[in-house]
Structure formats: C-alpha cells, structure tokens
Amino acid sequence: MAVRFRLLGDVEAHVRDQPLAIGYAQLRCVLAVLLVEANHAVSVDQLVDRVWGDRRLPRHPRAAVQHSITLLRTALAPAAEVTIARKAAGYQLTVEPDVVDLHRFHRLVEEGRTATDDSRAAALLDQALDLWHGEPFAGLATAWLDATRATLVHHRHAARLDLVDVRLRLGLHAALLPDLSAWTATNPLDERLAGQFMVALYRSGRPADALEHYRRVRGRLADDLGTDPSPPLRRLHEQVLATDPALVAPVTRSVVPQQLPARPRLFTGRTRELAHLDAALGQDTVAIGGIGGIGKTWLALHWAHAHLDRFPDGQLHVDLRGFDPTGRPVPTATAVRGFLDALGATTVPPDLDAQVGLYRSLVADKRMLVFLDNAADSAQVVPLLPGSPTCTVLITSRGRLSGLVAAHGTRSLDLDRLPDHEARQVLVRHLGEDRPAAEPGVTADLLARCAGLPLAIGIVAARATTHPTFPLSVLADELREHVLDGLDTGDDLVSLRAVFSWSCQALSADAAGVFGALGLFPGADIDLHAVASLTALPTARARTLLRDLEQAHLVDQHVPGRYRMHDLVRLYAAERAQPSADSALRRLTDFAVHTAFAAERVLDPLREPIRIGDPGTGCVPREFADETTAMEWLTTEFPNLLAVQKLAAGHGWHTSVWHLAWALDTFFRRRGNYRDAVAVWRTAVASADQTGDGAAQTLARRRLGNACAATGLHAEALRHLHDALAVSERTDDTCGQAHAHHLLAGLWEERGDDRRALEHATPALRLFQSLDMPVWEAWAHTQVSWHQAQLGDYRRARPHGEAALALARRHHDRELEATTLDGMGYIAHHTGRRTEALDFYHQALVLLRDLNHDYHEANTLERVGHTHHALGHHDRAGTAWRQAFDLYQAQQRPDDADRVRQRLDALGREPTTSSDR
C-alpha cells in the first residue's frame, strides 16, 4: 500500500515509504483523532474537546479546527487515496482501515483469537504486536488521548496474554520462560500472567519454582489488595501439587518445525527492502546480499517473523557458516541431515543424494519457509533448495550467488547503506530519543562515521549504553581519531575488523592486493583505467579481479566501469594495503596528471603546452578522441582530481600539483567554475614555490590571479598578477609580460573599468605580435575590441574584432571564434545593426554549446535577450533571459542572476507586441 499511518508510537504518515511532514503537535492531534475514527464523521465540538480538552481554547475554536483541516489536507496531498471531507455531522477522514496501524492491530488480534489453527493464530497475534513502536500518540497529551492511550495499552496487554496461551498450546513453554519471567516482574498482580508463568515452569520440569511463584503472588495480593488468589489460579496451584496429567504439554500429531531464530528486537527501517521481499513472495527463492554487517540476517528474520502466517507448515533454518572465522562452511550433508531431523524423519538413507531426495519429498506441497543463512556460494545452496513451488526460500550471503540467479531464477536483493533517517531510527531504537535529541550535531557526526552500516551503529549504541551518563561527544571524539579502533569491541562476533576479515579470507592473493590498493584511493569512486594504473595491472586483469571483489560484495560497480567501496570497508582496505603503497599512489597521481593533460590537449590544442615528462612504469593514461569525451571524463573525475591534487601536495610531489592545476584550467574556464579554480591554483602556487622553478611560480600566479578576478577577489588577483608582471619584467620574459598584461586587462574588466583594462590589453597585443604568437594575438585583438566597444568607440573596435575572427578561423580556435563573435554581436547591436547582431550571437551560441562552455553561454544569452527586447520580441527576450538566469544560478553568480531577474520582472509588466504573437 502506498500510504501508511502510525498511531502506535509517534503519530506519522508515510507515502511510498517516505515520511510526510505533518507539522506541529496540535495538527498531529487532529490527525490522530480523525484516524482513530477513520471512515466515521467527527463533529467540530468533538474535535475541539479531544484536541484542546482542558487546555486554553483558541479564541475561535471552529475557525481553528477549519484551519487545521486545511493544513492537514495540504500535508496529506501526496496520499491521493486519503480524503478529509466535510460532512453534516462534522469531518470524516476516509481511508482503507488496514493502512492505519491501530485498525490493522485490532483486525489481526480478532483474526488471531478466532483462528482454528494455533500456528496461524500465533503468527497473526505476533504480527499485531509487531505494529507497536512505542506508546500510542507518543509526545501528545490531551485528556481524550490519554484515556484512549490507556485503553490501547490494555488491549495490547490482553493480546500478549492471548499469544502466550497459544504458544503454550504449541508446546513452546521453554522458549517463553525468559519473557514471562521479566513480564511477571513488572506485572506482579496479574493473575492470568502468573498462571501462564506457572504452567511454563511446570512443563519445563520446574514444579518447585511454579509453587514458589504462586506463594509470592498470593503474598503480594494479600499485602497490596487484601485479597486471595482467584479460583482459576488456586485450581492451577492444586493441579501443580497433584502433578495433574492435564498440565502436561500437548503432543502434536505431526512435526511442524519452528527453527527460526528469535526476531531481532531492535530492528527498524529497511522499508524499501521489506516491500521488495513482499513483492517477491511469489518467487520461490530470494537471495539477500551485501557486505558483512549490512544487516542481511536481521532483515530476513524480521520479514520471516512478520509473515509466519504464510508458512503454516513451519520454518527450517541453518547457518551455513560460509564466511566463518574458522574458514569451514557447513557441509551439505550436515545441513540436509539437520533438516531431516527437524522434519521428523525416522529412517534416513546413507547416500547424500537419497537424503536430498527424501528432504524434498517431505516438504513437497507444504507451505514452508526455508532460511539458508550465510551461504558461501551457489554450490552450497543448490542441494538445499526444495523442489516444491509452495516453499519459499530466503538466502543470505556476502557473495553474489550468480549461479542461482542464472540457473534457478533466484531473485537477488543487494543491501546498501541505510538512508540517514533510517540510520537515526536504528540508533534511537537502541538508545531512546533523549540522548540523540540532546546532542543532534554529535549524533549526526556519529552516524556519518558509521556510514549507514547497521553493525557499526549497533556497536556505537552498545558502547553508549555501557556508559549511559557519558555524553555522546566522548564517543564521537574517539571515532573521529580512528573509526575502526572505535568500532573494535574485542569480540569477533561484533568487531568490524573481524567481520570484514571473514569476507577477505576467500580472496586470492591478487584480489587481496587490489582490495588493499583501492583503500588508498582518495576519491569517492574510481574507474577501471585508474585501477589498472594504481595496481600496475593490465586492464583486463584488473577487471577480472574487480569482478572477484564484486562477488564478495567488497566493491560495487554502481555504474558501468566505475567502482566504489563502503566508507568503512575502504578504511579497512587501507589498513591491508601493501608496503609499496607510495609507488601505487605515485602511479595514480601520474595517471591523473597525464590523463587530465591529454583531455586538455583535446579541448585547447592551440594552447602552448607545458612539459610534464613521461608517466612512470605501470601507469597507462587515457587518450580522448574528441572534445565531448574529454569534457565528460573531466566532469566525472573532477572530485577525484581534486582529491589527487591534495594527496600529491601531502606527499611533496609538488611538480605534479601545479601540472594538474594547469591541465584543469581550460575545463575551469569552459564551465565557469572559478571558485574551485581559486582553490586549485592556490595549492599550485604553494607547490610551485617549493620547486624553486621561477617559470612555474610566475605561471601559477598568473592563473591564480585570473581565477581570483573571476570570483571577485580583486585585491588578491591584483597582487598575484602584479607579482607575475614584475618577475617577468625583471627577467626580460616578454611572453610572461604579455600574458600578465592580458590577465590584468581581464581583471580590470571584471571590476568594470574598461579604460584601465584597455591600458593593459593594448601592450598585450603589441607584445604578442612581436612574439609572432598569432592565436594569442587574436585573443588580444578580441580584448582590445571589447574594451573599445564598452567605451563606445565602436568605429575602432570593429576592425580589431574582424582581425581576431579571421585569425581564430585560420587557426581553428573555436573558443576564440565564439568569444569574438559574441563581441561582434555586441558592436552590431550598439550600432543599430540588430538583425546582424542576432546572427553573430547565434553563431557564438552554437560554438559555445558544442564546447560545453556554460560560463560564456550565459553571458551571450543575456545579450541575445537585450537585442530581442530592442526589436520588440518580448517573448524571445524572456526565453533567452530565463536560460541565462538558470545558468547564472547553476554557476553561483548571484549578482548576474539578480540582474537578469530584474529584467524578467520588468518584462512581465510590459505589454505584448505584435511581433510576439
């Protein structure tokens, strides 16, 4: 069902497993009242009484109710099947009763009480009680809600007692003893419960303990209430004294195995996965996979216990120990013999194949659940699969059981990390709400370090429970220093390192080596080619070993050719890295630098390249056929390239640091990503200074100054560019002087001072002409043309633009051509040639979009809007400005976006012209 309502705990609503924001407490009270009375009208007076009660009433109660209903309708809008209608008698919330946990609870309890089969009755009552997640209407308090809450708690108590009766009839007295002991301690005057405890004790061979409990209950009743035990309890006491045969546990006529381990008491979340299992119930086999500690067994057990009514013929379970610290999985013969014993087989053939055949015969046509936990591989599982389609099989494994999927049609369900809200639910389920709520920031930090791994969250909760008076920040500080140490309990069953190590035991030496190397990678995910260079392996061999790690759920190929690890698995992998880790990271850095350099050469082949030398042995950089693939690679890998630059700086590989910055510069310019460019070039400047290479230092300062100028850091930009110019003049570096003047012109353009910009653009043009650098000469012509146009000198600006356009086309520099066309469009617009201006702009846009040059595309679109507006094409102007606005926002250019928004606002107030129609 798409919508679910919860009243047995916090008042909540979910649509397709996503919580709806209901709002403040009063609104949740209104929702609770309507849900309790679902499909029945509640009068306004009743709502006022039940929601406000004895508290201070609102000044206008009916208006307050109407306002609350309006807010509720808005909050519940995603739940299309839920309506709140105004009736003559009041307001009625109409919904399928079973989507409200309260009504589902009542239905299941009633069905359980009337069921003729005790196994089905137990399953139904168990499902009903499992709907409770705390006290009803938690956190809400009115007289009516308090009274209703007390009634519901009484109903739950009665249902629990009914369930105990059923389980006693099923002969489960021994399993009931621990819970009954604890329950009687908190309910010492409940005579029905006392009788159940006495029966369980008697049937477990402890008649003396049963008589002692009766003595205690009789004493409490006399002391607290001044009464004697009731006749039924006195009669039971006499039966125990007389060893009445009627008290002996009933003998079942057929064997119904009940092998499921206990329900995980603190399980919560996994709503999407549980829905997946519900949908897969018609399948005969489902395999749940994932890394160690991800919660496979808990999920399977929780689902199985919630659906016991669907398996009236029983459940079989075996832990196959496929990833056990002993390294010895359970033999097939042992597992089959255990099943035969549970099914009551009295004569067992010696041959294994005959035993498998007998097992399948015994479960044929039965509605049973077979739970195969912790399987090593498909071969271990196949003999244990029933032949009957009436049986459902749940399998858990850390390996990918591809053989089962291919040969037996098994449906696979791979578990990923818990979403943030479910991870918090798990922690709260362990600790309660108070401690996490008292330290919300610390709680978020703890959960972030657990990275959505249920076992890690459980370990954190266990450690926090050990010291209930300690603030959670104490534990957070420890995890911040070293996560894996903080998650090492010393008990192999709940130690993260131990659990991960069991998955690694089955790896080959080569696969283990790749696993350790992947732990060194500083980014979030890695592509196949980078793995090959990191490990110095041929690409085909790297792909094979990565497949082995996928099979063990140690890596995940989340998109074709790209691999990632769970954060905690990666930390463990880094601890297992080979001693040659520095060599691997050196190859990775070479791969990043040389591949980024190759991409840059495709994007801007006319740019004068730096010399980066050859990659080290074992490193095989990628090559690119065209600009599209080069830009795609840079866009995808950009976060990883930033991480590699940081890694290289930390290792003192300073030349690689500024080389990588240079290789990214065209990408920064095309995407308008100057904020990251500033950070990258600041790191590059620091590294260039460490090399002692004067040319590198000057180049890095020029590029940093340019990036600072583009982000409005004008003072820092001026400092770097003047430093670069001074060094170039002092060393007679004419080329360096030309570039410094060129960038200073750009800086003064950013500051809106075109006259100062022209004072630098003019010498830059002269110097580039003297150096016979035609492409840079063309850029300088464009710059001079633009600043003259901005100063209104269109007559002198146009020849410079025409010269730049001719040079750009002669040397096939498409970015320069696009920039020049944009400037020529500006000149045409301001000299009255607006149709010609649109032609220039549209030519520029075609080139800019082909180049993925988002930054300049936004600028050109804004100017296209101006020209259309001047021509009276208001609709077209609005379209261009809206596109420019979206790009400005995406590029985090708030001033530009605000300017265009004002244009759009003003445009909305203008009348539509005939040219728009």
Secondary structure as UniProt FT lines:
FT   STRAND          3..6
FT   STRAND          12..15
FT   TURN            16..17
FT   STRAND          18..19
FT   HELIX           25..36
FT   TURN            37..39
FT   HELIX           44..52
FT   TURN            53..54
FT   HELIX           61..75
FT   TURN            76..78
FT   TURN            80..81
FT   STRAND          83..87
FT   TURN            88..89
FT   STRAND          90..94
FT   HELIX           97..99
FT   HELIX           101..114
FT   HELIX           118..130
FT   TURN            136..139
FT   HELIX           143..169
FT   TURN            170..171
FT   HELIX           173..186
FT   TURN            188..189
FT   HELIX           191..203
FT   TURN            204..205
FT   HELIX           207..220
FT   HELIX           221..225
FT   HELIX           231..241
FT   TURN            242..243
FT   HELIX           245..247
FT   TURN            265..266
FT   HELIX           271..279
FT   HELIX           280..282
FT   STRAND          285..289
FT   TURN            292..293
FT   HELIX           296..306
FT   HELIX           308..310
FT   TURN            312..313
FT   STRAND          315..319
FT   TURN            322..323
FT   TURN            325..326
FT   HELIX           332..342
FT   TURN            343..344
FT   HELIX           352..363
FT   TURN            364..365
FT   STRAND          369..375
FT   HELIX           378..381
FT   HELIX           382..384
FT   TURN            389..390
FT   STRAND          392..397
FT   HELIX           402..408
FT   STRAND          411..414
FT   HELIX           420..431
FT   HELIX           434..438
FT   HELIX           440..450
FT   TURN            451..452
FT   HELIX           454..466
FT   TURN            468..469
FT   HELIX           472..481
FT   HELIX           483..486
FT   HELIX           492..494
FT   HELIX           496..504
FT   TURN            505..506
FT   HELIX           509..520
FT   STRAND          526..527
FT   HELIX           528..535
FT   HELIX           539..551
FT   TURN            552..553
FT   STRAND          556..559
FT   TURN            560..561
FT   STRAND          562..564
FT   HELIX           567..575
FT   TURN            579..580
FT   HELIX           581..603
FT   TURN            605..606
FT   TURN            617..618
FT   HELIX           627..651
FT   HELIX           654..671
FT   HELIX           674..691
FT   HELIX           694..710
FT   TURN            711..712
FT   HELIX           714..730
FT   TURN            731..732
FT   HELIX           734..750
FT   TURN            751..752
FT   HELIX           754..770
FT   TURN            771..772
FT   HELIX           774..790
FT   TURN            791..792
FT   HELIX           794..810
FT   TURN            811..812
FT   HELIX           814..830
FT   TURN            831..832
FT   HELIX           834..850
FT   TURN            851..852
FT   HELIX           854..870
FT   TURN            871..872
FT   HELIX           874..890
FT   TURN            891..892
FT   HELIX           894..908
FT   HELIX           914..916
//
